[in-house]
């Protein structure tokens, strides 16, 4: 990893640090629970509105409209055009059902 410093002492690296945010995402056909990785200092909303076409999610569970778990997996690239709404979850919300 390379580190560069500017004249004010701020450093820059080629690694983008992200914060894991547990979230629930409603798509046009399914409900998805997992972790969205948000750039440090930004909001979940900022990640969704960014210029990338896909949102990366990890530790994912995909549910049908009737609540049946369809898929689980370590990674999902979700096309932003399929997102209806997004809600961040805290640990107490994630365990309640």
PyMOL commands that set and color helices and strands:
alter all, ss='L'
color gray80, all
select helices_A, chain A and resi 44-49+80-82+91-95
alter helices_A, ss='H'
color red, helices_A
select strands_A, chain A and resi 3-5+11-13+18-27+31-39+54-63+69-79+83-88
alter strands_A, ss='S'
color yellow, strands_A
deselect
rebuild
show_as cartoon
